[in-house]
Amino acid sequence: MSVSGDETGAGNRGAVQFRVWGCRGSLPVPDPAMRRYGGDTSCYQITGPGEAGLVIDCGSGLRGLGEAMLCKPRARTDILLSHSHFDHLIGLGFFMPLITGQSEVTLWCGQEPDLVREALGRLYGPPLWPIRIPDKYRLPLRHLEPASEIGGACVRTFPLNHPGGCTGFRIEMAGRVICSVTDHEHGVPEIDAQVIAMARDADLMIYDAAYSNAEYPFRKGWGHSTWEVALKVAEAAAVKQTLLVHHSPHSTDELLDAAATALADAPVRWQFARDGMELEL
């Protein structure tokens, strides 16, 4: 059963807030045909009581988050980086709290920090970029342990099936559980089983659902999953609500609306993520 956007407003503040700053995959798409679901790439913000808070990934949506943080500065920003593909890093060069030094930013890496540093050096440095990151700014890169206490949360990591590797996160904060499964391609039984185990009873799961089952055979091996598989995972893990994320650059608002209608009878609470969406957990 899909849920309407009206159920995700920020009227009554819950213990933990989840904000979508970017949920597109692979490539930002400033396209009018994709305006409602949004065109920014992966960036999610989790805010808990007091100073608790985390960010997941540095896609182009990080720019908007940074602009918002200029009005409500935080002394510290902890970012969980799932992997170092460019669509998950391209917002970092526009993240104003890093550029101005207004927030102490730390990048927590599922991959080895040296690999992430190399990726950053290639993306953010000549001939592709005028300013070297992280050399220009104070940006510690820290390796994530299987279980870590970060940003007022317990963060547990698990591997996902994606070219070059990717890390999933089970985040426990203020009695709520959020499971992040992006980017991931189903089909490796031991990894799929661990995804279900880590998502078990989560209050919220975000799951890479770039394609439909009909589209998937033409994109097998690209490292992404489908709407239908995502809902089966949500059911198997007894997740309370699920956001389908990493929308394909080809998925228009009209296409996602039609898919939501076709999948409306699914026996789980779910919806396609939209940029700007905020959930109370």
N, C-alpha and C positions, 0 to 999 in steps of 0.2 A: 504494500500500500504506500503510495507516495504521499508526501505531506506538503501542504501549501506553504508558500513563502510567509504567509501571515503568522505562522507558528514560530518563526525564527526572529521576530523583532526583538528590540532591546528594551522593552517596556519594564518588566520586573527583573531586576538584576539577580542572576543566580550566583552560586558560589564560584563557578568557573565560567568564563566567557571564551568562546571560540570564534574568531573572526577570519573570514576568507578575504585575502588581499589579492590573490591570483590563483586561478584553478585551471588555466589553459595549459596544454602540454606542448613540448617540442619547439614552439615558436609563438611569440606574441602576435596577435591578430587584431589590429585596430580597424575592424571591419564593421560597418553598420548592421550587417546581417548577423552579427554575433554580439550585439551590444548588451542584451539582457543577461546572458550568462557570462559575458566578459571575455576580454582578450589577453589579460596579463597572465604570465606564467607563475609557477608555484611559489606561494608564500602564504603561510598561515600563522596566526597569532593566538596564543593561549594566555589568558590573564586570570590570575587567581587572587585570593585575598592578600591585602597588603602589597608587598613588593614582589610577590610571586609572579613569574611570567616567563614564557618561552616563545621563540619564533621558529618555525620549521621552514627551511630553505630560503634561498636568496634570489628567486626568480624576479621578473620585472615588477611584480606586485610589491616588492620591497621598497620601491621608490615611494609609492603612496603611503605605506606604513611610516616611512621616515619623515615625510611631510607632516603627517598627523602627530608624530612624536615631538615635533618642534613646538607644538602647542601644549603638549603634556609630556614634558621630558622625563625620562627614566635615567637613574644613575647608572644602570647596568642593563645590557642587552645580551642575552644568551641565545645564540642561533644554532639549531641542530641542522646539520647539512647531511641530507640523505646520500648525495653523491655529487660528483663534480662535472656533470654534463652542463653545457653552456646555458641551457634554458633554466637551470637551477642556480646560476651564478650571475646572470646578467643584470640583476638589480643592485648588486653590491656597489658598483661604481657611482650610483645615484642615491645611496643611503645617507641622508644628511646627518644623522647622529654620528656616523663614522667620520664623515668629511669634516664636520665642525668640531669633533672631539667632545661633544656634549654628553655622550654616553660611552661607558666603557664596554666595548663590543668584543665578545669572544665567539669564535667559530668552533663549534664542537663537531668533530668529523667522525663519521662511521668508517671511512677509509683512512689509511695511514696519512697523517698530516703532510708528509713529504710529497705524496702524490697529489694532494689537494693544492699544496703550495706550487707545484709544477703546473697544474692546470690553471691556477690563478695567474701565474707568470706568463703563460701563453696567451690567455685571454686579455689580461690587463697589463699590457706592456707593448712597446714597439715591435712590429709595425702596426698592430691592431688597435692599440690604445695609448694615449699620450702619457698617462700616469701609471706608474707601477703600483700594483696592489698585491701583497700587503706592505711593500717596502715604504710607501709614502705615508701610510697611516699605522697607528698602533692597532694591530689586529692579531692577537694571539690565536694560534691554531692548536686545539687540544684534541687528543684522541679519546673517543668514547669507549669506556669499558662496557662489558655486558650489562652492568647495572651501575648507575651513577646518580648522585644527588645534584641536581642542577636547577637553578631558577625556582627553588621552592617545590620541585617535583622529583619523584623517582623515575628515572628514564631507563628502560630496559631496551636493548637492541636485539635485532634478529636479521638474518640475511634475506634479501629478496632476489628474485631471478631477473636480472637485467644486465645487458652487455656492459662489461667493465665493473660490474658490482654495484649494489645499492643496499642501503640499510633501512629497515623498518624500525619504528619506535612504538613502544607501549609506555605511555606517560600517565603516571598516577599523581594527581594533585588535588588536595583538599577533598579527598574521598571520591573523586571522579576519575574515570579512566578514558583516555583518548588513545586510539590506535591509528598510526599512520602507515599506510601501505601504498607508497608511491616512490619509485616506479617499479612495476612488478608484472611479469608474464607468468600466468598459470601454466601448469603442465609438468613441473618437477615435483613428484609426490611428497618427498621429504620436506621440501621447502613449503609447499602448499599446506601440509599438515601443521608446520610450525606457525604459519600465518594464522591459521584457525585457532591454534592454542594461544597465541599472543593476543588475539582479538577477543578471546572468550569473555563474555559478559561486559564488554566495553560499553560505556555510556555513548560513545561516538566512535565510529570508524570512518576514516577517509580511505578510499580504495581507488586505485588506478583502473579506470574503466574507459579507455580511450575509444573503443570500438564496439560494434555489435558483433554477435556471433557470426552473422552473415559476412561482415567485413574481415573478420579475423584471418581466414585462410590466406588472404592476400598480403597480410602483414605479420605472419608468423615469424618469430625470431627478432622482431623489432623491440621486444622488451616490455610489452604492454598487454593488458587484459581487456575483458569485455564487460558490458553492462550485466549480461545474464549471469556470468560467472561471479561477479561482485555480489549479486543478490543471493546466490547460493552460499557464498562464504559467510555473508551476514546471517543467514538462517542457521548454518551449521555452527557458528560461533555464538549464537543467541545475542547478537549485538542489539542494543536498544534503538539506535538510529544510525543510518549510514549516509554519507555524502559520496556520490560518485564524482571523481575528479580526473584531472589530466585530460580534459576534453581535446579531441583531435583538432588541429588547425582547420580541418575541413568541416567540422560539426557546427552547423548554423543553429541559431535559435529555433528555427522551424523544425530542423531535424531532431533536436533534443526534445522539443515539445511533443513531437510525434512519438518518440521513443518512450517518454514518460507516460503517455496515454496507453501505449501498447503494453507497458509493464505495470500498469496501475494495480493489477490484481496480485502482485507479488506478496507473499505472506510476511513481509518485513517492512519496517518503517524506514523509508529512504527518500532521497531526492537528488537531482543533479545540483552540484554546487554552483553558486553564482558569486562573482566578484562583489564584495561589499556585504555578503550575507553574514549575519551574526547569530550564533546559537547560544542559548543559556543552558548550562548543564547542572 
